[in-house]
Amino acid sequence: MQKMKYKVLAADDEYWSRENLRSLISWEDYAIEFLDPACDGEEVLERIKEEKPDIILTDINMPFLDGLELLKKLQTEYPQIITIAVSGYDDFEKVKGVFVSGGLDYLLKPVGKEELVRILTKALGILEERETLRRNTETNRQKEHKLSSFMEDSEYSALLSGKLYGQFQAQPHVSSTGEFSGMAALMVKFYNIAEIAEKFDHDSLQMSLDIKTKLRKLTDGDPDAIIFNNCNKMSEFLIFTFLRTKSLQIFAEKILKEFPLDDYGPVSVILHEQTGSLDDIGNIYRDMIAVLVTRPFTYTHCILSCPEGESTSACQTVGKNISHRIEEELYHFLNTSQKNETRKLIFQTCDFRNCDNGSWSCLDVKQYIRRITGILYRYVQEQQPELTAQAEEAMDDIDYYMKCLDAGSVMSSIKILLNSLWENDSENNADSAGSQVEQIRQYILTSYHENITLTALASAYHMDASYLSRMFSQTYGETIIAYLTRVRMEQAIRLMGDEEKKLETISFLVGYDDYNYFSRVFRKKLGVSPREYRNNICK
């Protein structure tokens, strides 16, 4: 059934005239809902607020409130409604009164089908023009809001980077130190920011504005609250507010409720109650990052607080350690192809298979994986150097899933890395895999901005991950991750030709939510930083 776009309300004191208008044309063919007609002008005014008609067809001669008086009231109180007069008299003064009162046209009774269609077409044209203007105005307003939001983020992010890396330059639009003095700080960290971006068609500016708007509403419209998205790490939002202890905790709980786990993935909120001034923003940020890594490695929301009166180093924990003996045993098992013993040592000895039960922190997992993958990588380089690229690919997957707090995928990726050391190609059908790797290559070309991992591709195309990696490398002369990185860098270079696009935005558009990481990859591939490369283009 076609959805009605506009509504028409007719008013006439004569029953046959009302019914004639109702049956004269098939209103639904014009996407118009023909409302039950009114008997007089007073009834029209009573029904307008609730039924919201777009077009009103009114008889001139009616009791209580006649057509001309109704038109005058509509012109004053509801100027957006298109009005059309109907009368059985071809009287010049009445016709003149209709147009003076804002009427679109004047129809004589009995109203003919052709005349009605003609005037309706004219009215619908006006309504469509208004709708187009409204959409354009809304689009321009959104663009202005997004640009303004991004400029604000850029200013505060530049200030933060300056305080962190000692390259601070005065930012003319940044709020004064006095405005920060005595404020508490919060960091809101999203772990699935790339998946969230997909909801906004990878429009990073709109995503950032939407999240900031939600956060702003939770402050109850506090005009003094400062909220910005860290342009260097799009997954981080920083808030400065005058809220204190109890209110700050309530605010954090409201944030987690606003961003449900099923829709946004896990979120961490870090509270920092001790703030001095704008000059402290670098230290505040370091304190919050130091606490952030201590959160449990679980796919859940989390609220953490920075300890009062302690420095960044005091907030950090050592993490879980692997003894030198275990390292030697792991290397021995790899060398002697003891598969079961290798898996048992990695997943069971330190109970790593239960790393998501709340007893392991993010720092614990990060340090443990770094030691394990370091040993595996050393073994590959020394014993099977031809698998180096595949090992690096699997390690990239592990790193990505670790950042997403996805313990299951971390385990799977480690197993894929182990399997790549032991499995035999003969178990797979190379012919059938040939077309699949080409499909994967084409997918990367069009979807490079998405989160693409070896594990996810293997699952989507029903292939063994280690075998897929080898087949892709044999077919195209580079690993999947290397190919993906090259495509992303090529697209980044293309986007750099648009001087209006910020480098942080380009980073996000090609699949990197962390600008600093994007910059490191870019420099590794092209020998210069993104900023240096763009400056060379401009020259």
C-alpha positions in Angstrom: 0.0 0.0 0.0 1.4 3.4 -1.0 2.3 5.7 1.8 0.4 9.0 1.8 2.7 11.9 1.7 0.3 14.8 2.0 -3.1 15.5 3.6 -6.1 17.4 2.2 -9.0 18.7 4.3 -12.1 20.0 2.5 -14.8 22.2 4.1 -18.3 22.7 2.8 -21.7 23.0 4.4 -23.4 21.1 1.7 -23.1 17.3 1.9 -23.2 16.6 -1.8 -20.4 19.0 -2.4 -18.2 17.3 0.2 -18.9 13.9 -1.2 -18.3 15.1 -4.8 -14.8 16.2 -3.8 -14.2 12.9 -2.0 -15.0 10.8 -5.1 -14.0 13.1 -7.9 -10.4 11.7 -8.2 -8.4 8.8 -6.8 -6.5 10.8 -4.2 -4.2 7.9 -3.3 -2.8 8.0 -6.8 -1.4 11.4 -5.9 0.0 10.2 -2.6 -2.7 12.3 -0.9 -4.8 11.3 2.1 -8.3 12.8 1.8 -9.4 13.5 5.4 -13.1 13.4 6.4 -14.5 16.8 5.2 -15.5 19.5 7.6 -18.9 21.2 7.7 -17.7 24.8 8.4 -14.7 27.0 9.1 -14.8 26.6 12.8 -14.5 22.8 12.5 -11.5 23.3 10.3 -9.7 25.3 12.9 -10.5 22.8 15.6 -9.0 19.9 13.6 -5.9 21.5 12.2 -3.7 21.0 15.2 -4.4 17.3 15.4 -4.7 16.3 11.8 -2.2 18.7 10.3 -3.5 19.1 6.7 -1.1 20.4 4.0 -3.9 21.6 1.7 -7.3 23.0 2.5 -10.2 23.2 0.0 -12.8 25.6 1.4 -16.2 26.8 0.3 -16.7 30.5 0.4 -20.3 30.6 1.7 -20.5 28.7 5.0 -22.3 29.4 8.3 -20.6 30.4 11.5 -17.2 31.1 9.9 -17.2 31.7 6.1 -14.5 30.8 3.7 -12.9 34.3 3.4 -12.7 34.7 7.2 -11.2 31.2 7.4 -8.6 32.0 4.7 -7.6 35.2 6.6 -7.1 33.2 9.9 -5.2 30.5 8.1 -2.9 33.0 6.5 -2.1 34.5 9.9 -2.0 31.4 12.0 -1.0 28.6 9.6 0.7 30.3 6.6 2.4 27.0 5.6 -1.0 25.5 4.6 -1.9 25.8 1.0 -5.5 27.1 0.6 -7.9 26.8 -2.3 -11.3 28.4 -2.4 -14.4 26.8 -4.0 -17.6 28.7 -4.7 -20.7 28.6 -6.9 -20.5 32.3 -7.6 -18.1 34.0 -10.1 -18.0 37.2 -8.1 -15.0 39.4 -8.7 -14.8 40.8 -5.1 -14.8 37.3 -3.7 -12.2 36.1 -6.1 -10.1 39.1 -5.2 -10.6 38.4 -1.5 -9.4 34.8 -1.9 -6.0 35.9 -3.4 -5.7 38.8 -0.9 -6.1 36.3 1.9 -3.4 34.0 0.6 -5.4 31.5 -1.4 -3.6 29.6 -4.2 -6.6 29.5 -6.6 -10.3 29.8 -7.0 -12.5 27.0 -8.3 -16.1 27.3 -9.5 -18.8 24.7 -8.6 -19.4 22.2 -9.9 -15.7 21.4 -9.6 -14.5 19.4 -12.6 -11.9 16.7 -12.5 -9.4 18.4 -14.9 -9.6 21.7 -12.9 -9.1 19.9 -9.6 -6.1 17.9 -11.0 -4.6 21.1 -12.4 -4.7 23.0 -9.1 -3.6 20.0 -7.1 -0.6 19.6 -9.4 0.3 23.2 -8.7 -0.1 22.8 -5.0 1.9 19.6 -4.9 4.7 21.4 -6.8 4.8 24.1 -4.2 4.9 21.5 -1.4 7.7 19.5 -3.1 9.8 22.7 -3.6 9.3 23.5 0.1 10.4 19.9 1.0 13.5 20.2 -1.2 14.4 23.5 0.4 13.9 22.1 3.9 16.1 19.1 3.1 18.8 21.3 1.6 18.6 23.7 4.6 18.9 20.7 7.0 21.8 19.3 5.0 23.6 22.6 5.1 22.9 22.9 8.8 24.3 19.5 9.4 27.4 20.2 7.4 27.9 23.4 9.4 27.4 21.6 12.7 29.8 18.8 11.6 32.5 21.2 10.5 32.1 23.3 13.6 32.3 20.2 15.8 35.4 18.9 14.0 37.1 22.3 14.2 36.5 22.3 18.0 37.8 18.7 18.2 40.9 19.7 16.2 41.7 22.6 18.5 41.5 20.6 21.7 43.3 17.6 20.1 46.1 19.8 19.0 46.3 21.2 22.5 46.4 17.7 23.9 49.1 16.6 21.4 51.2 19.6 22.2 51.1 18.9 25.9 51.9 15.2 25.3 54.6 15.6 22.8 56.0 19.1 23.6 54.9 20.7 20.3 52.2 23.0 21.7 51.3 26.1 19.8 48.7 28.6 21.0 45.3 27.7 19.8 43.2 30.9 19.3 39.8 29.2 19.7 40.6 26.9 22.7 38.9 27.9 25.9 41.0 29.7 28.4 42.8 28.0 31.3 40.4 29.6 33.7 37.5 27.7 32.2 39.2 24.4 32.9 40.3 25.3 36.4 38.6 23.0 39.0 37.0 20.8 36.5 36.8 17.0 36.7 37.7 14.9 33.6 36.2 11.8 32.1 37.3 9.7 29.2 34.8 7.7 27.2 36.5 4.9 25.3 34.7 2.9 22.5 36.3 -0.5 21.6 34.2 -1.1 18.4 34.5 2.4 16.9 34.8 1.0 13.3 31.6 -1.0 13.7 29.9 2.1 15.1 31.1 4.1 12.0 29.3 1.7 9.7 26.0 2.9 11.1 26.9 6.3 9.8 28.2 5.1 6.4 31.7 5.8 7.6 31.0 9.5 8.0 33.4 10.1 10.9 32.3 13.7 11.4 28.6 12.7 11.7 29.5 9.8 14.0 31.6 12.1 16.2 28.9 14.8 16.3 26.2 12.3 17.1 28.1 10.8 20.1 29.1 14.2 21.4 25.4 15.3 21.1 24.4 12.3 23.2 27.1 13.1 25.8 26.1 16.7 25.9 22.4 15.8 26.6 23.6 13.7 29.5 25.2 16.8 31.1 21.6 18.2 31.3 22.7 21.0 28.9 25.6 22.2 31.1 27.0 25.1 29.1 30.3 24.8 30.9 31.0 21.2 30.0 33.7 20.7 27.5 33.4 17.7 25.2 35.7 16.7 22.4 36.6 13.8 20.3 40.4 13.0 20.2 41.2 13.4 16.5 44.3 11.3 16.9 42.2 8.4 18.4 38.7 8.6 17.2 37.6 6.0 19.8 38.3 8.4 22.6 36.0 11.2 23.9 37.1 13.5 26.6 34.7 15.5 28.9 35.6 18.3 31.4 32.8 19.1 33.9 32.3 20.7 37.3 30.5 17.6 38.6 32.0 16.0 41.7 32.4 12.5 43.1 28.8 11.2 43.5 27.4 13.1 40.6 30.4 12.1 38.5 29.7 8.4 39.2 26.0 8.9 38.3 27.0 10.7 35.1 29.3 7.7 34.1 26.5 5.3 34.7 24.2 7.3 32.5 26.8 7.3 29.7 27.0 3.5 29.8 23.2 3.3 29.7 23.1 5.6 26.7 25.4 3.4 24.7 24.1 -0.2 25.2 26.6 -3.0 24.8 24.6 -4.7 22.0 24.6 -1.5 19.8 28.0 0.0 20.6 30.1 -2.8 22.0 32.1 -2.4 25.2 32.7 1.1 26.6 35.0 2.3 29.3 34.5 5.4 31.3 37.5 6.7 33.2 37.0 9.3 36.0 39.6 11.8 37.0 38.4 14.1 39.8 41.6 16.0 40.4 42.1 18.7 37.7 44.0 21.9 38.0 43.9 23.9 34.7 44.3 23.5 31.0 48.0 23.1 31.4 47.4 19.8 33.2 45.6 18.2 30.3 48.6 16.1 29.2 49.1 14.7 32.7 45.4 14.1 33.1 45.3 12.2 29.8 48.3 10.0 30.8 46.7 9.2 34.1 43.5 8.1 32.5 45.3 6.0 29.9 47.4 4.3 32.6 44.1 3.4 34.4 42.4 2.3 31.2 44.8 -0.6 30.6 43.9 -2.0 34.0 40.3 -2.6 33.1 39.3 -6.3 33.0 39.7 -8.0 29.6 36.0 -8.7 29.3 33.4 -7.8 26.6 31.5 -5.6 29.1 31.1 -1.9 30.0 33.4 -0.6 32.7 33.8 2.4 35.0 37.3 3.1 36.5 38.6 5.9 38.6 42.1 7.4 38.7 43.5 7.0 42.3 43.7 10.3 44.1 47.2 11.7 44.8 49.0 9.1 42.7 51.2 9.7 39.6 50.8 7.9 36.3 53.5 5.3 37.2 51.8 4.5 40.4 48.6 3.6 38.5 50.3 1.1 36.3 50.5 -2.6 37.1 53.2 -5.0 36.1 50.9 -7.5 34.3 51.3 -11.2 34.1 54.7 -12.6 33.5 56.0 -15.7 31.7 59.0 -17.3 33.2 62.1 -17.9 31.3 61.6 -21.6 31.7 58.2 -21.4 30.0 59.7 -19.5 27.1 62.3 -22.1 26.6 59.7 -24.9 26.8 57.6 -23.2 24.2 60.5 -22.8 21.8 61.4 -26.4 22.3 57.9 -27.6 21.6 57.8 -25.6 18.4 61.1 -26.9 17.2 60.1 -30.5 17.9 56.6 -30.0 16.4 54.8 -31.0 19.6 51.5 -29.5 18.7 49.4 -30.5 21.6 52.1 -29.5 24.1 52.5 -26.2 22.4 48.8 -25.4 22.6 48.6 -26.7 26.2 51.5 -24.5 27.3 50.0 -21.4 25.6 46.3 -21.7 26.6 46.3 -23.8 29.8 49.6 -23.3 31.8 48.8 -19.7 32.7 45.0 -20.2 32.3 45.0 -17.9 29.2 42.0 -19.7 27.8 40.0 -18.0 30.5 41.5 -14.6 30.1 38.0 -13.1 29.7 36.7 -14.3 33.1 37.6 -11.0 34.8 40.9 -12.0 36.4 43.0 -10.7 33.5 43.4 -7.0 32.8 43.9 -5.6 29.3 47.6 -5.0 30.3 47.9 -8.6 31.4 46.6 -9.9 28.1 48.7 -7.4 26.1 51.9 -8.4 27.8 51.2 -12.1 27.7 50.4 -12.0 24.0 53.4 -9.9 23.3 55.7 -12.5 24.9 54.0 -15.5 23.2 53.9 -13.9 19.7 57.4 -12.7 20.2 58.6 -16.4 20.7 56.5 -17.6 17.7 57.8 -14.8 15.5 61.4 -15.6 16.5 60.8 -19.3 15.7 59.4 -18.4 12.2 62.3 -16.1 11.4 64.9 -18.7 12.5 63.2 -21.9 11.3 60.6 -21.0 8.6 61.4 -17.5 7.3 59.2 -18.1 4.2 56.2 -17.8 6.6 57.3 -14.4 8.0 54.6 -12.5 6.1 51.9 -14.9 7.2 53.0 -14.7 10.8 52.9 -10.9 10.7 49.4 -11.1 9.2 48.1 -13.3 12.0 49.8 -11.0 14.6 48.0 -8.0 13.1 44.7 -9.9 13.5 45.6 -10.8 17.1 46.4 -7.1 17.9 43.1 -5.9 16.3 40.9 -8.4 18.3 42.8 -7.6 21.4 42.0 -3.9 21.1 38.3 -4.9 20.6 38.3 -7.0 23.8 37.3 -10.0 21.7 38.9 -12.9 23.6 37.4 -15.6 21.3 38.8 -14.2 18.2 42.2 -13.6 19.9 42.3 -17.3 20.7 41.3 -18.3 17.1 43.9 -16.0 15.6 46.7 -17.5 17.8 45.5 -21.0 16.7 45.6 -19.9 13.1 49.2 -18.7 13.6 50.1 -22.1 15.1 48.4 -24.0 12.3 50.2 -22.0 9.6 53.4 -23.5 11.0 52.2 -27.1 10.8 49.4 -27.6 8.2 50.0 -29.0 4.7 48.7 -27.4 1.6 47.7 -30.7 0.1 44.7 -30.8 2.3 43.0 -28.1 0.3 41.8 -27.7 -3.2 43.8 -25.0 -4.9 41.6 -24.8 -8.0 38.4 -23.9 -6.0 40.4 -21.5 -3.9 41.7 -19.5 -6.9 38.3 -17.9 -7.6 37.7 -17.2 -3.9 41.0 -15.3 -3.4 40.1 -13.2 -6.4 36.7 -12.4 -4.8 38.5 -11.5 -1.7 40.9 -9.2 -3.6 37.9 -7.5 -5.2 36.2 -7.2 -1.8 39.3 -5.4 -0.4 39.3 -3.0 -3.3 35.8 -1.8 -2.5 35.6 -2.3 1.3 39.2 -1.2 2.4 37.7 1.2 4.9 36.0 -1.6 6.9 37.6 -3.7 9.6 39.2 -6.5 7.4 41.1 -9.2 9.2 42.4 -12.6 8.0 40.2 -14.4 10.5 37.0 -12.6 9.4 37.7 -13.2 5.7 38.4 -16.9 6.2 35.1 -17.2 8.1 33.1 -15.3 5.5 34.5 -17.4 2.6 34.6 -20.7 4.5 38.3 -21.2 4.2 41.1 -22.2 6.5 42.8 -18.9 7.5 46.4 -20.1 7.2 45.7 -21.7 3.8 43.9 -18.5 2.6 46.9 -16.5 3.6 49.3 -18.7 1.7 47.0 -18.9 -1.4 46.6 -15.1 -1.6 50.4 -14.7 -1.2 51.1 -17.2 -4.0 48.6 -15.7 -6.3 49.3 -12.0 -5.9 52.8 -11.9 -4.5 51.9 -10.2 -1.2 49.9 -11.1 1.9 46.3 -10.0 2.4 47.3 -7.4 5.0 50.1 -6.1 2.8 47.7 -5.8 -0.1 45.0 -4.1 2.1 47.6 -1.7 3.5 48.7 -0.8 -0.1 45.2 -0.1 -1.2 44.5 2.0 1.9 47.7 4.1 1.3 46.7 4.6 -2.3 43.3 5.8 -1.3 44.8 8.1 1.3 47.1 9.6 -1.3 44.1 10.2 -3.5 42.1 11.9 -0.7 45.0 14.1 0.2 44.4 15.9 -3.1 41.4 17.5 -1.4 42.9 20.2 0.7 39.7 20.6 2.7 39.9 17.1 4.1 41.9 16.9 7.4 44.5 14.2 7.6 42.7 12.7 10.7 39.6 12.4 8.6 41.4 10.7 5.8 42.9 8.3 8.3 39.4 7.3 9.4 38.1 7.1 5.9 40.7 4.6 4.8 40.2 2.3 7.8 42.3 3.6 10.7 40.7 5.0 13.8 44.1 5.8 15.3 45.8 8.6 13.4 49.2 8.0 15.0 49.1 4.4 13.8 48.0 5.5 10.4 50.9 8.0 10.3 53.4 5.3 11.3 52.2 2.9 8.6 52.2 5.7 6.0 55.8 6.6 6.8 56.8 3.0 6.7 55.3 2.5 3.2 56.2 5.9 1.6 59.2 7.1 3.6 57.6 10.4 4.8 54.7 11.3 7.1 51.3 12.1 5.7 51.7 15.8 6.5 55.1 15.9 4.7 53.6 14.1 1.7 50.6 16.5 1.5 53.0 19.5 1.8 54.9 18.1 -1.2 51.7 17.8 -3.2 50.8 21.4 -2.4 54.3 22.5 -3.6 
